[in-house]
Amino acid sequence: MQCRPHCGACCVAPAITRPFWGMPGGKAAGERCVHLTVQRTCRLFGDPRRPKTCIDFLPEPATCGSTRSEALELLDALERETAEALA
């Protein structure tokens, strides 16, 4: 599956707990990444400063659904489930 143009759900919904360039405290779930452009693309795509979490994330129907809204819902649910499992 290819990334949906103008989506950026994966740059908002999940938390990134490790510090990365531009976000020294990481990123909370639901927080917009500072590298997400107004076109909802990543400024760090292809840049070695891009977090490993983002590099490793591959779009697929189970996490991206068929719309941006669905992707946000699916990724938010996955984020909550993961947080609960780690608690």
C-alpha positions in Angstrom: 0.0 0.0 0.0 1.2 3.5 -0.8 0.8 6.4 1.6 -2.4 8.3 1.0 -1.7 11.9 -0.2 -2.4 14.6 2.3 -3.0 12.2 5.1 -0.3 12.5 7.8 -2.3 10.5 10.3 0.8 8.6 11.3 2.5 11.9 12.1 -0.3 12.8 14.6 -1.9 9.7 16.2 1.1 7.7 17.6 3.4 8.8 20.4 7.2 8.8 19.8 8.7 8.4 23.2 12.3 9.0 22.2 13.7 12.4 21.5 14.3 13.3 17.9 15.5 16.3 15.8 13.1 19.2 16.4 11.2 17.4 19.2 13.7 16.8 22.1 10.9 15.6 24.4 9.5 13.2 21.8 5.9 13.5 20.7 2.7 12.7 22.6 -0.1 10.7 21.0 -2.4 13.0 19.2 0.2 15.7 19.0 1.1 17.0 15.5 4.8 16.4 14.6 6.6 19.6 14.0 7.9 18.2 10.7 4.4 17.6 9.3 3.8 20.2 6.5 0.5 21.9 5.7 0.2 19.5 2.8 0.4 16.7 5.5 3.8 15.3 4.3 6.9 14.7 6.3 9.7 17.3 5.9 12.2 14.6 7.2 11.2 11.9 4.7 14.5 10.5 3.3 16.5 12.6 5.9 18.8 10.6 8.3 17.3 12.7 11.2 13.9 11.0 10.7 13.0 8.9 13.7 13.4 5.1 13.4 9.8 4.7 14.5 8.7 6.6 11.4 11.1 4.8 9.1 9.8 1.4 10.3 6.2 2.3 9.9 4.7 0.9 6.7 1.3 1.9 5.5 -1.2 -1.0 5.4 -5.0 -1.3 5.3 -5.1 -2.4 9.0 -3.6 0.8 10.2 -4.5 3.3 7.4 -8.0 2.2 6.4 -9.5 3.8 3.4 -9.7 7.5 4.5 -7.6 9.9 6.7 -10.3 9.9 9.3 -10.3 6.1 9.5 -6.5 6.1 9.7 -6.7 8.5 12.7 -9.2 6.3 14.4 -7.3 3.1 13.7 -4.0 4.5 14.8 -5.5 6.1 17.9 -7.0 2.8 18.9 -3.7 1.0 18.4 -1.9 3.6 20.4 -4.4 3.2 23.3 -4.2 -0.6 23.2 -0.4 -0.4 23.2 -0.3 2.0 26.1 -2.7 -0.2 28.1 -0.6 -3.3 27.5 2.5 -1.5 28.7 0.8 -0.2 31.9 
